[in-house]
Structure formats: structure tokens, C-alpha cells
Amino acid sequence: MLHIVNRSHAQTSSLQSCLRLAQPGSAVLLIEDAVYAATAAAAQASGIADALAKHKVYVLQPDAAARGLGARLTEGVTTIDYAGFVDLVAEHTNNQTWL
């Protein structure tokens, strides 16, 4: 399953709920303000550091770049472009968006 999160971990509990309920092996895609959770400074507090052991975590690169975070992402997070976003959606027949 692909889980798509668009809100910052500091704004809502969506990311924490997602990570708590996602089955091991699921993919987690952080878009919009959720990309802040994947920075080296926030990875521990947001739960992303622990999630990397159970899930493949992706960040939408244009959203990270728009927020000046490109070089500040934690190790293990994969950046993708819009084409990669489409590929992830096509690859995972089940998608859950966390608002």
C-alpha cells in the first residue's frame, strides 16, 4: 500500500497515525509540508527515522526544493519527481491519503 501524507508532523497527527497503522513493507510518500518530517533535524521526532526500518519512505523532490530542504533530508529517504509519484501510484493498487 502507498500512504501519502501532505501535512507537517508539527501541524497534525496524520503522519504519526499513518506510521502507526501502516503495515510493514508499505511505501510512505511525503508531499507538501509533510516533507519537513524527513529532514535530518526532524526525522527522530517525526517518527521517520524509525519508519525507515519498516517502510520505504519517499519525498516529493519539488516540494522539498521549494522549502529549501533538498540537502537537509535524512539518510535513507528517497526523493522522487512527479513522474516517480505517478509510478508509485501505478505500482501500488491501494493508496491512502492522510489529511
PATOR-718602 format. One record per atom (N, C-alpha, C): x, y, z. Coordinates in pm, 1 decimal, m for minus. Layout:
BEGIN
(pt (X,Y,Z))
...
//
This chain:
BEGIN
(pt (84.7,m117.5,0.0))
(pt (0.0,0.0,0.0))
(pt (89.4,124.1,0.0))
(pt (41.2,227.2,m65.7))
(pt (107.4,356.8,m67.5))
(pt (30.9,452.1,22.9))
(pt (101.8,509.8,119.1))
(pt (44.9,608.6,209.9))
(pt (100.3,744.9,169.9))
(pt (12.1,840.6,147.4))
(pt (51.9,975.1,105.3))
(pt (14.5,1071.8,216.8))
(pt (115.8,1143.8,265.6))
(pt (94.7,1238.3,375.5))
(pt (131.9,1376.7,324.8))
(pt (44.8,1475.7,349.0))
(pt (71.7,1610.4,298.3))
(pt (84.0,1717.1,406.7))
(pt (64.6,1682.9,534.1))
(pt (70.8,1782.6,642.2))
(pt (195.0,1760.3,727.2))
(pt (248.9,1867.7,776.8))
(pt (365.5,1861.0,864.0))
(pt (331.3,1786.3,992.7))
(pt (428.3,1712.7,1043.4))
(pt (410.9,1643.0,1170.9))
(pt (389.4,1741.5,1285.7))
(pt (427.1,1867.9,1265.1))
(pt (406.0,1970.7,1367.4))
(pt (265.2,2030.2,1361.5))
(pt (193.6,2008.5,1250.5))
(pt (58.5,2062.4,1232.9))
(pt (m50.2,1966.6,1279.4))
(pt (m35.0,1839.7,1241.4))
(pt (m138.5,1740.2,1269.7))
(pt (m73.5,1609.7,1313.3))
(pt (m155.4,1517.4,1353.3))
(pt (m105.2,1384.5,1389.8))
(pt (m118.7,1285.0,1275.0))
(pt (m142.4,1333.6,1154.7))
(pt (m162.2,1245.7,1039.1))
(pt (m43.9,1153.1,1015.3))
(pt (76.7,1206.9,1019.9))
(pt (194.7,1124.0,995.2))
(pt (208.9,1017.0,1103.0))
(pt (190.4,1053.9,1228.4))
(pt (201.6,956.7,1336.0))
(pt (96.4,846.7,1321.6))
(pt (m24.8,883.3,1284.3))
(pt (m130.4,784.0,1262.2))
(pt (m94.5,692.6,1146.1))
(pt (m45.2,751.3,1040.4))
(pt (m4.2,674.2,923.7))
(pt (102.0,572.5,961.7))
(pt (206.5,617.7,1029.5))
(pt (317.0,528.8,1064.1))
(pt (274.7,421.7,1163.8))
(pt (181.5,451.8,1250.1))
(pt (132.0,355.3,1347.5))
(pt (49.1,245.5,1280.5))
(pt (m27.6,281.9,1177.3))
(pt (m120.6,187.4,1115.6))
(pt (m68.9,120.3,988.7))
(pt (34.9,174.7,928.5))
(pt (87.3,118.3,803.3))
(pt (150.8,m18.2,828.5))
(pt (119.4,m112.2,742.6))
(pt (177.6,m245.7,752.2))
(pt (324.3,m240.8,711.0))
(pt (408.5,m323.5,772.3))
(pt (549.1,m328.5,730.4))
(pt (559.4,m355.3,580.3))
(pt (651.3,m287.5,515.7))
(pt (668.7,m302.3,371.6))
(pt (590.1,m201.6,289.8))
(pt (505.4,m124.0,356.2))
(pt (429.5,m21.0,284.7))
(pt (522.3,91.7,241.7))
(pt (478.6,167.3,143.3))
(pt (551.7,285.7,99.2))
(pt (483.5,408.6,158.3))
(pt (565.0,505.2,201.2))
(pt (514.2,630.3,256.7))
(pt (571.0,743.1,172.9))
(pt (482.8,824.0,117.2))
(pt (523.7,937.7,34.7))
(pt (488.6,1066.7,107.2))
(pt (589.7,1148.5,131.0))
(pt (570.1,1278.0,196.5))
(pt (567.1,1386.6,90.1))
(pt (458.4,1464.1,89.2))
(pt (443.2,1572.6,m7.4))
(pt (408.8,1700.4,68.9))
(pt (409.9,1812.1,m2.5))
(pt (376.1,1942.9,53.8))
(pt (451.3,1964.5,185.3))
(pt (385.4,2008.8,292.3))
(pt (454.2,2038.3,418.3))
(pt (500.6,1914.4,494.1))
(pt (454.5,1797.2,456.2))
(pt (500.0,1674.9,522.9))
(pt (648.1,1648.4,498.7))
(pt (705.8,1709.3,395.6))
(pt (848.2,1687.0,367.9))
(pt (936.7,1733.0,482.6))
(pt (890.0,1826.0,565.6))
(pt (968.8,1870.3,680.8))
(pt (1002.5,1753.8,773.9))
(pt (917.4,1654.2,782.0))
(pt (939.1,1539.5,870.3))
(pt (1060.1,1457.1,829.1))
(pt (1102.9,1468.4,705.9))
(pt (1213.8,1387.8,655.6))
(pt (1348.9,1456.7,665.6))
(pt (1353.8,1573.9,726.1))
(pt (1483.2,1640.1,743.3))
(pt (1561.4,1569.3,853.4))
(pt (1692.4,1581.7,846.2))
(pt (1777.6,1519.1,947.5))
(pt (1742.7,1569.9,1086.4))
(pt (1707.1,1696.7,1098.2))
(pt (1673.9,1756.1,1227.7))
(pt (1542.1,1705.2,1284.6))
(pt (1447.5,1668.0,1199.0))
(pt (1313.8,1629.2,1245.3))
(pt (1285.8,1479.6,1236.2))
(pt (1372.4,1402.8,1175.5))
(pt (1344.1,1261.2,1149.2))
(pt (1315.8,1181.7,1275.7))
(pt (1386.4,1209.4,1382.5))
(pt (1365.0,1136.7,1506.9))
(pt (1230.7,1174.8,1568.3))
(pt (1204.3,1303.2,1582.4))
(pt (1080.8,1349.9,1644.9))
(pt (957.3,1314.7,1563.0))
(pt (969.5,1313.9,1431.9))
(pt (853.8,1287.9,1346.1))
(pt (823.0,1139.5,1331.6))
(pt (918.3,1053.6,1366.6))
(pt (898.0,910.0,1351.3))
(pt (955.5,853.4,1223.1))
(pt (1005.5,937.5,1135.6))
(pt (1060.1,891.5,1007.8))
(pt (1184.4,805.7,1029.0))
(pt (1269.5,841.6,1124.6))
(pt (1392.0,764.2,1148.8))
(pt (1358.4,617.9,1178.5))
(pt (1260.9,593.5,1263.3))
(pt (1220.2,456.2,1294.6))
(pt (1145.2,391.9,1178.9))
(pt (1068.0,470.1,1107.0))
(pt (988.1,417.5,995.6))
(pt (1075.2,361.9,883.5))
(pt (1193.7,415.7,867.8))
(pt (1281.8,370.4,759.9))
(pt (1318.6,222.8,773.3))
(pt (1311.1,167.5,892.5))
(pt (1340.0,25.6,912.2))
(pt (1226.0,m64.3,865.2))
(pt (1105.1,m8.8,856.2))
(pt (987.2,m88.4,821.7))
(pt (925.1,m52.9,687.7))
(pt (949.0,70.2,641.1))
(pt (881.9,119.8,522.0))
(pt (981.6,184.6,426.4))
(pt (944.8,189.3,301.3))
(pt (1020.0,268.3,205.1))
(pt (961.2,409.0,211.5))
(pt (1043.2,507.5,240.9))
(pt (995.5,645.0,257.7))
(pt (1044.3,729.7,141.8))
(pt (950.4,799.3,78.3))
(pt (979.2,885.2,m36.1))
(pt (941.9,1029.2,m2.6))
(pt (1012.3,1121.8,m65.1))
(pt (982.3,1264.1,m53.8))
(pt (969.2,1319.3,m194.3))
(pt (865.3,1398.1,m218.1))
(pt (849.2,1462.2,m348.3))
(pt (952.7,1574.4,m359.5))
(pt (1048.0,1556.0,m447.6))
(pt (1162.3,1646.0,m458.5))
(pt (1122.9,1790.0,m486.2))
(pt (1027.8,1818.8,m575.8))
(pt (990.2,1958.8,m596.8))
(pt (937.5,2026.6,m469.9))
(pt (868.0,1953.0,m384.6))
(pt (819.5,2011.0,m259.3))
(pt (934.1,2036.2,m162.2))
(pt (1029.9,1944.3,m155.2))
(pt (1146.7,1964.3,m69.5))
(pt (1229.2,2082.7,m119.4))
(pt (1247.7,2092.4,m249.8))
(pt (1325.9,2202.9,m307.3))
(pt (1256.7,2336.8,m283.3))
(pt (1124.7,2340.5,m295.6))
(pt (1050.7,2465.3,m275.3))
(pt (1064.4,2515.5,m131.9))
(pt (1093.2,2424.9,m39.4))
(pt (1107.5,2462.7,101.1))
(pt (1254.7,2470.6,144.2))
(pt (1345.0,2457.1,45.7))
(pt (1488.5,2467.8,73.4))
(pt (1544.7,2351.0,152.5))
(pt (1485.2,2233.1,137.6))
(pt (1523.7,2118.2,219.0))
(pt (1603.8,2013.0,143.7))
(pt (1632.2,2033.6,18.7))
(pt (1696.2,1931.5,m64.5))
(pt (1817.8,1866.9,m1.8))
(pt (1908.2,1943.5,53.9))
(pt (2032.0,1889.7,110.4))
(pt (2016.1,1853.0,257.8))
(pt (1900.9,1875.2,315.1))
(pt (1882.3,1853.9,459.0))
(pt (1800.8,1728.3,491.3))
(pt (1774.4,1644.9,391.1))
(pt (1693.9,1525.4,414.3))
(pt (1776.9,1417.8,483.2))
(pt (1712.4,1339.3,567.3))
(pt (1780.7,1234.1,639.8))
(pt (1819.4,1120.4,546.4))
(pt (1924.3,1051.4,581.5))
(pt (1972.9,940.4,500.8))
(pt (1870.1,828.0,499.3))
(pt (1850.4,769.3,383.3))
(pt (1755.8,660.0,368.3))
(pt (1625.6,699.1,302.4))
(pt (1597.9,826.9,297.4))
(pt (1477.2,876.7,231.4))
(pt (1508.0,891.7,82.1))
(pt (1415.8,847.3,m1.0))
(pt (1433.0,854.7,m145.6))
(pt (1354.1,972.1,m201.2))
(pt (1420.0,1057.3,m279.0))
(pt (1348.7,1167.7,m343.3))
(pt (1298.6,1121.6,m479.6))
(pt (1180.5,1167.9,m514.8))
(pt (1122.3,1135.9,m645.1))
(pt (1065.3,1263.3,m706.6))
(pt (1051.5,1261.2,m838.2))
(pt (989.7,1372.7,m908.9))
(pt (843.1,1337.3,m936.4))
(pt (775.8,1421.9,m1013.9))
(pt (633.5,1396.9,m1040.6))
(pt (611.2,1266.9,m1117.2))
(pt (701.7,1234.8,m1208.3))
(pt (689.4,1108.1,m1282.0))
(pt (702.9,990.6,m1185.2))
(pt (793.3,1003.3,m1088.4))
(pt (808.1,899.5,m986.9))
(pt (683.9,885.6,m900.6))
(pt (618.1,997.2,m873.1))
(pt (491.9,997.0,m798.9))
(pt (388.1,914.7,m874.5))
(pt (377.5,939.4,m1002.6))
(pt (282.6,864.5,m1085.8))
(pt (318.7,716.5,m1086.2))
(pt (447.4,685.5,m1095.9))
(pt (491.4,546.3,m1094.2))
(pt (454.7,477.6,m962.8))
(pt (472.1,547.9,m851.0))
(pt (435.1,489.9,m720.9))
(pt (286.7,459.7,m713.4))
(pt (205.5,551.6,m759.5))
(pt (60.7,530.2,m757.5))
(pt (23.0,411.9,m846.3))
(pt (86.7,401.9,m961.9))
(pt (57.6,290.8,m1052.9))
(pt (106.9,157.0,m995.8))
(pt (217.3,160.1,m924.8))
(pt (276.5,39.1,m867.6))
(pt (194.1,m15.5,m751.0))
(pt (133.5,73.4,m675.4))
(pt (56.0,32.8,m557.5))
(pt (m92.6,45.9,m588.5))
(pt (m160.6,m65.9,m596.5))
(pt (m302.4,m62.5,m632.3))
(pt (m388.1,0.4,m523.3))
(pt (m340.5,m1.6,m399.2))
(pt (m411.6,60.1,m288.6))
(pt (m334.3,182.2,m241.6))
(pt (m404.0,294.1,m229.8))
(pt (m345.5,420.6,m184.9))
(pt (m430.4,478.5,m74.7))
(pt (m363.1,535.2,25.5))
(pt (m431.6,602.0,135.8))
(pt (m372.4,741.3,151.1))
(pt (m455.4,842.2,142.0))
(pt (m409.9,979.0,163.9))
(pt (m448.0,1020.1,305.3))
(pt (m348.5,1070.8,378.3))
(pt (m367.7,1113.5,516.7))
(pt (m376.0,1263.9,519.6))
(pt (m490.8,1317.1,553.8))
(pt (m511.9,1462.1,555.6))
(pt (m499.3,1519.0,694.8))
//
